Amino acid sequence: MKRGNRTVGGHSDIAVALRYDGKNAPRVTAKGEHQLADRMVEAAEQAGVPLYPDPELAMILSQIPLGDEIPDNLYKAIAEVIAFAYILAGKFPEGFTPPDS
């Protein structure tokens, strides 16, 4: 799940994994509910995959068929997830200066 994947969760009942290659829209690569969601979150934590706790977004993403790209109307929300993951990893675009705290 590590290379380019992000797991969206935060609600103990639903987890969704996304793959983003930096060129195309992110794709839903895994999703689960209840115990499967718990196992997905545990696996992501063990693999060092960033987790983004957003139960509402996880619910919306869980409706997308496996392997499908996210729809245009979710680009902004998923851009925030990707930015969150990059910031956690200490990665910033060339020339980017983080705002002062």
N, C-alpha and C positions, 0 to 999 in steps of 0.2 A: 504494500500500500504506500510505500514511501515516495518513490520518484514522481514528483509533480502532483501527488494526491493531497487532498485536504478533506478532513472529516468535519461535517457540520452536525452538531448535536446539541446536547445540553438538556434535552428532555429524555428521561430515562426510557421512554418508550420508542424513540425513533432516532436512528443515526443514518447519515448518508455520506458516502465517500465520492469525491470528485477527482477527476484527473484533468490537469491543465498543462498543455505542452508549450504554452507561450505563443502559439500561432493561431490556433482555432479556439472556438468557444469551449469552455470546460464541459466535460461529459460526466454523467452519473455512472460510476463504476461499481457501486455496491450500495445496498440499502437494507435496513433491517429494523424490526420492531421487537420490543420486549427483550428477551434473553439474547437474541441475535444482535440487537443494538448494543447491549452491554458488552458482548464479546468483540464487536467491531471497535468500540471505544477502547477496550483493554488492549487490543492488538495495535491500534493506532498509537496509544501511549507508549507501549513497549518498543515500537518502531521509530519513535520520535516524530511522528506525524502531528502537525499542529491541529488542535481541536478548537473549533469556533462554536461556543455555546449560544445557539439561537434556535429555540424550539419551534418558533413560527416558520422560519426559513427551512428547517429540517422537514417540517410537515409539507410545505409546498414542494420542496425538492423530491420528497418521497413519491409524489404523483407522476414524476417524469420517468418514462420507461428506461430500464437499464441500457446503457450504451448510447443513449440520446444526448445531444448537446443541450445545454440549458437554453431556454427561450430568451429572446431579446429583452423581454420585460424584466428579467432577473439579472441582467448584466451589471447594473449598479450595485445591487446587493452582493453579488458574487465578487465583484471587484473589491469590495470592502473586505471580504473573507481572504482573498488573495493578498491584498495589501497587509492585512493582519499577519498572515503567515510569513511574508517576506520580512516584516519588521521584527517578528520573533526570531527569525534567522539572521538578523542583522544585515539584510540585503536591501540596498537602495539603488534607484536608477542613477546612472552616471550624471553628475552635476547636481544631484539632489542634496539639499541641506535641510535636515530636520528642524522644525521650529523649536525655539527655546521652550523649556518646560515652564 
